[in-house]
Amino acid sequence: MINHFRQAIQNKEFLITAEVAPPKGGDPTRMLDMAKQLKGRVHGVNITDNSRAVLRMSSVAASALLLQYGIEPICQMTCRDRNVIALQGDLMGAYALGLRNILALTGDTIKAGDHKRSKPVFELESVRLLKMIDKLNGGFDFNDKPLPDQPLDLFPGAAVDPQSKSWSGLQRRFERKLAAGAQFFQSQLITDFDRLDKFMHQIAANTDKPILAGIFLLKSAKNARFINKNVPGVEIPETIIKRLAEAEEPLQEGVKIAAEQVKQAQQLCQGVHLMVVKREDLVPEILEQAGIAPVIST
């Protein structure tokens, strides 16, 4: 099976990914409608795994549905809800269903979500999950026992936060994820591009693994202030909030700001990861305003 996302990385293309949430229920129609609008515009579509600890359809099942429509998924997998047996079982199942791209995540705290009485697992965290994927790719399970029914060939990635307050901690985690086998990195929401520049030159300079800058579509000044208040480590500049507040059409101003940020990221790193919660239909417009050509399908 051809992995076009992996191929684009090998070809040193400027990478475009976007994020879609699975449904909260059994009907994937809206998710598929949104994902179809990304076809031909992005190299991969991230399917979240109960993001913010809010219940959604299985990321493996939702990713497999996308694949049926010729849309290449990046299946997110967190350690919060599964022990090592369940993680390995889901990874084997994902591979059998044709999924190849996995974003290995630790997972948000249960307290952030809608099942606050649920018990978190966290037997592993993202670095150890990456190491486990590497073992499975090598033909061995978590206990170093051979896989009798063939090894996997998954393409693992990891998250990175260039705006982390702890520079030494950021460097340590990044290097550990590299050593554990991460083949690409998608960043958290970027608002400080000077900080991203510093990260690229001081921490990521010695790796050829692509870094995709997280670009978030701000829909209004109220939306921006909410993020500043509720998302740790994010500080949207007052200049951007003012632009949104004074705009006649705040959403269109948000699209313009996102396009400008895509252009900024082009000068600094190898790709962008677009987060446009519930407005995936605006991704093509953001990319057009940024001057990003459609992705050539092979």
N, C-alpha and C positions, 0 to 999 in steps of 0.2 A: 504493500500500500504506500502510495506517494504521500509524503508529509510536506505540503507546500510551505508551511511556516518554517520548518527546519531548512528547507531548500532556500527560502528567501534569506535566512540568516547566513547560510553558507555563501550565498551570492552577494553578501554585504549590502543588501537593499535597505532603504530607510523603512523601518517596520511600523505598521499601523495595526493596533489591536483596539478592540472596544469591548465593553462589558454589558452583559444581558443577565437579568435575574430570572431564574426559573419561576414557574407559576406557584401560587399558594393554593394548590388543589390539583385535580387530575386533568385539566384541560390546558394543553400547551399552545393553543391557537395564537394568543397574543404574543407570547415569547417568539414563536416561529415567524409571525408577521414582522416583528421588530428585527429579528435576525436576518430575514430575507432582504431587508432594506440595506443591510451592511454588506451583502454579497457583492464582490467586485470592488469594494472600497477598502476592505481591511484584509490583513493576512490571517487573522485569527480572531475568534469571538470567545471571550472569557465567559464561562458559565459559573456563577458564584455558588458556593457551598454553604448554605444557611448563613449568609453574611450578616454580621452584627448579631449573630445567634438568634436570628428570626427564621422560623420554620418555612422551608420551601421544598419543592420537589427535589429529589436526589440529583445532584450535579452530574453523576454518571449517566443516569437515564436521560436527563435533559440534553446532555452533550451528544448522546447517541442519536437523539431525535434530530439535532442539527445536522449531523453527519449524513442522515438520510436525504437531506435537501442540498447536499453538496456544499455545506458551510463548515469550514474547518474550526472545530472547537478547541479551546484551551480549558481543560477541565480542572477547576480548583478543587483541592482536597485538603481538609483541615484535620488536625489531630484532636480537636476538642471533643468530638462525638464518637470516636472509634478507638478501640485498642489495637494492638499490632496484628491480631488475627483478622479483624474487620478491615483494617487498612490494606493488608496484603490481598485479602479476598476481593475487595473493591478494585484494586489496581489490576489484578488478574482479569476480573470481569470487564473492566474498562478496555484493556488491551484486546480481549476476545471480541469486543463490540466494534473494534476498529479505531478506538481512541489512542492517540499517541502523545499529545501535549498535556502535561500535568503541571499545575502551579501548586507547589508544596507550601502549605501555610500552617502556622500554629493554630490560629483561630481566635476569634474575639471571645471575651469573657461571657459566660452565661448571663451574668447580671445585665448585660447590654440588651438582651433580647426579650422574647415574648414567652419564654418558658423558664422563668426564674427559679423554679423548684427542681428543674432537671439537674441531674448529676453530671458534671463535666468529667472527661476522661483524662486527656492530656498525658497519656502514657509516653508519647513522644512529643517532640516539638519539631519545627520545620527543618532544622539541620539534620536531626536523626531520621526524619522522614525521607530527606534527600538521600541519605546514606542507605536507607532500606531500598529505595528505588534502584540505586546503583547495584545493590546486591541482587535484586530480582532481575535486573538487566544482565547480570553476570551469570545467572542460572542458579542462584542460591536464595533460600528464604532467610528470614530474620535470624534463625538459629543456625545459619550456615549449613543447612541440609540441602542437597541438590534438588532442583525442581525436575521431577521425572517427565513432565509434559512440556518441555521446552522453556527456555528463558524468555523474558519480555524484551521489548525494545522501545521503552518509553523515553520521551524527551522532556526532562524535568526543568522547571524554572522556579524562581524564588522571588519574594518581595524584598524591596529595599526602601529605606526612608532617608534620602539625602538631607532632610531637614531635622534629623534627630539631634536633640540637644547634646547628647554625648558623642563627641567626634571619635573618641577612642573605641567606644562601644560599637558605633556604626562600622568602623573599620574592622573590628574583630569579627562581628557577625557576618559582614560581607565576605571576608576572607575564608571564614568557616564554611559558608554556603558554596563558595567557589570550590573549595577543597572537597566538599561533599558531593559535587557533581552538577551543580546548577549550570544550565546551558544558556539561560537568558534571565534577565531581571526586569520586573515591572515595578515602577516606583509608586509610592503613595502620592497623593495630591501635591503637586508642586506649585508654590506661590512665590518662592524666593529663588529666582534663576541665577543669582550670584552664588548662592549656596550650592545649587546644582553644578555650576561651573567649577567651583572649588572641589566638589566631590569627584567630578570627572577627571580633574587634573591631579588630585592628590591621592585618591583612594582607588579609583577605577582605571587609572592610566595604564597599568601593566597587564590588563586583561583584554582579550579580544571578544569576550562575551558581551552581547548587546545589552545596553541599558535603555529601557523605554520609560520616558518621563510621563508621570500621571497628570493628565489634563482633565479638569473637572468643569462641566458646563454649569455656570452660575445663572440661575433663572431670574433673580431679583436681588435687590439690596437686602431684603428680609432673609432670603435664602443664604446669602453670604454671611450675614451676622449670625444666623443659626449655626452655620458650620464653624465659625470662629468660637462660638460658645460651647459647642458640643463635640467637636472632633479634636482630640488631643494632638498637639504638635503642629496644628495648622493655624496660620495667621494671615488671613486675606488682607492685603493692604487697604488702608482707608481710601486711597486714590481709586481703586477698583470699585469699592462700595459706593463712592460718590458718583462714579460714572453710571453705575446701575440705577442709583436713586434719581439721577437727573435725566435719564433716558426716557424718551416718549414711549419706546417699546423695549422694556428691560430685557425680555427674552432675546430679542435680536441683538441687543448690545452684548448680552452674554455670549452669543454665538461669535460675535466679532472679537471679543476678548479671548475666547478659546482659540480662535484662528490665529490671533497674534501670538499666543503662547505656543502653539504648534510651530510657528515660524522660529520663535526663540529656541525651542528645543532642537530644531533642525541644525542649529549652529553648534550645539553642545553634545548631543548624544545620538544614538543610532535608531531612535524610534520614539513613538508616543503611544500611550495607553489612554484611550478616551473613556471617561466615566460621565455618562449623560442621563442619569437616572430617569427612566420612563420616557425619555425623548430620544431614543435611538434613531428615530427618523431624521433627526437634525445632524447626524454625523456626516452624511454626504455634503451638506451645506457648509459645515465647519471646514471640512477638507478642501472644498472648492475655494472658499475664501482664503485658505492658507496656501493655495496653489499646489496642492498635492494631487497628482494624477491618479486615476483609478489603478487598482492593482491588476497586473496582467496575470490572468489565470493560465495555467499550463495544463 
